[in-house]
Amino acid sequence: MNRQSLKFNVQSSKLKNFLNFQFLILLFTIYCLLFTLSGCGGAPAQKPSNAHIMASEYSQKAAKAVEKGDNEKALSYYMEALKINRSIENTEGIAVNLINMAAIYQKKGDILKARELIEIALSMPDISAEARSEAAYEQAKIYLKEKDTVKAKEWIDKSLSLYKGPLEGARLNLTGRIAFAEGKYDEALATADTALKRNRENKQKTEEANSLRLVAEIKAQKGDYKGSREFYLRALDIDKELGNSRKIAMNLRGLGALSLNNGYFQDAINFYMRAYEVSKNAGDTEDALKALELLSDAYKKSGNEKKAEEVLKEKNDLKKK
Amino acid sequence: MRETDPRFMNLKGKVGLFFIVAVIGIITTVVFIGIERGIFTPRYKISFTVDKGTGFFEGMPVKLSGFKIGKIDSLSLDENARVKVTLVIYKKYSKWIRQDSKAILTKEGFIGEGIIDVTVGDMSKPAIEDGGVIQYEKARGIDELVAEMRPVIVEIKDIISYINDPQGDIKQTLANLKTLSAGLNTTRENADNLIKNADSSISNLSSGASKTLKNVDSLVTSMNEKMNPVMDKLNRTMDNAEKATASLKDAVEKTAPKVPPLVDKGEDTLSDTNEVIRSLKQMWPIRLFIEKPKDGLIHGDSYE
């Protein structure tokens, strides 16, 4: 290779490098421009109105209050959200707020108020299938509380036919509970099994524990002590994981009843005492009283009349408070 | 090796020139920002001492007639554990800061940012020199108004409890008056009886009448004796009550007009803060750490 050609080669490689560099910068600039413009392109995102935002904020605050167990606060927030939704004729928002308020009233035991709100929601023509399904589900729960299993069944079927979604397992749990209340244990067990599967698939932990508890209750009714105990303990594990005191106490009372009915008095006493401790420390007086009543009964059945009397006295003292 | 391509001729020179232009540009920008921020403006320092450093912070703006003329340079504790606040002031404003100027810790608006407000001094007095001391005065805020009203309220409370005290002078006086009127009734009945029996026993009447008169006389005397100090006290009480009401009225009159704008401002500030927080919540990456709120159905538990 002579000197001349070497010089040419060096120059041409420099030029190539320079052009490559320029090309890369050009590409980078185009990329940056496209990246920026992609954000500007297309229709602008629709911003909700102030009223929608405010209603939504109140609903969120209410949902948080429900999680904390502050039903009164939740109701007042939902009421504000409802007012705003009414002021802008947001039908879906109105229905959702009514259903949520009904659920809280039902939790509080005010069945009349709950039914009134549910019926208003159900009478609204332009609401989504999901909202209507939830309203029907709440209606079924009310009928079950009133022990009207026929109507409850009718409404839960309606709910399932309208919308299934991730809460199908919850609907099936209620179907199982209705069958259980009617004394149809085999049907209830089959439904509870299906509900358990759906809840696991949909990762609905609370409802999974509910399915397990329902299976435990059915098995206890059928006299399957071992099976029932196993399912109660599984439900208890999940409820502990979720930190749901009410359900923990419910499982412990279930285990107490199971032990008592099978003659394991000391086990029953231990379970009831645990249930009492949980309810008392969670501030749930109603459940604490229930646990003391059952504990007194367990002592009586075990032959310890003195202790039974003491527990009853403790129950009366708590009631007075 | 010699460069023959014209594009690479004098490359070093071109790069150097480009570099110099960039450096000059950066320096010019820095200088402009400096001028803009008053870094090159001549300044001087003055100070004042306060008992507590609450409400002051370094960099706190110093204003004169609403214009920023400086800031707090430093806060330090002196030998007597008092707080020395040193202000750094732009020299060009020194002409207005005279020996009788005052530094007042106040707020922009009633609940706005804290500032040091410097009052314009008397031009006939000498200006405060570098390192000089300016007088300090604390502005009257809502806390001071409340503190001012507190003794008035306590006074009113005392007066009411004094009036209501069953063992107190007023209640006792009223009880005495009641007894007195009952005594007078008996006296009147006695007098009536005397008149009825006038014809039968004039001598008895005269002695009875004189007795009655004596009784009345002594009653009136004792009433006078008791009533005089009571009336004095009542007068004093009324004076106190009048004074207290006047001070209270004054305090309320001063405070009341400030309350509605204060509430409005508070509401506006809250609304602005909410807006800022809402916007912040929507920003990346903050929004990634915020749990998506539940805004729909709460989904009732099948076991509730």
Contacts between the chains, C-beta under 8 A, distances in Angstrom:
chain1	res1	chain2	res2	distance
A	7	B	1	7.4
A	7	B	4	7.6
A	10	B	1	7.4
A	11	B	4	7.0
A	11	B	5	5.8
A	14	B	5	7.5
A	14	B	8	7.2
A	15	B	5	7.2
A	18	B	7	8.0
A	53	B	278	7.9
A	56	B	293	7.9
A	56	B	295	5.0
A	59	B	294	8.0
A	59	B	295	5.1
A	59	B	296	7.7
A	60	B	293	4.0
A	60	B	294	6.6
A	60	B	295	5.6
A	63	B	293	7.2
A	63	B	294	4.3
A	63	B	295	7.4
A	63	B	298	5.8
A	66	B	298	5.5
A	96	B	296	5.9
A	96	B	297	5.7
A	99	B	297	6.1
A	100	B	297	6.4
A	100	B	298	4.9
A	103	B	298	5.9
A	103	B	300	4.2
A	103	B	304	7.7
A	104	B	298	8.0
A	106	B	300	7.1
A	106	B	304	6.8
A	107	B	300	7.9
A	107	B	304	5.3
A	130	B	297	7.2
A	131	B	297	6.7
A	134	B	297	5.0
A	134	B	299	6.9
A	134	B	300	7.6
A	137	B	300	6.7
A	138	B	300	5.7
A	141	B	300	6.4
A	141	B	302	7.7
A	141	B	304	7.2
A	167	B	299	5.7
A	170	B	299	7.0
A	170	B	300	7.8
A	170	B	301	7.5
A	170	B	302	4.6
A	171	B	302	7.6
A	173	B	302	3.9
A	173	B	303	7.4
A	174	B	302	4.6
A	177	B	302	6.9
A	177	B	303	7.8
A	206	B	301	6.4
A	207	B	301	7.7
A	207	B	302	6.3
A	210	B	301	7.0
A	210	B	302	5.3
A	210	B	303	4.9
A	213	B	303	7.1
A	247	B	303	7.2
A	250	B	303	7.4
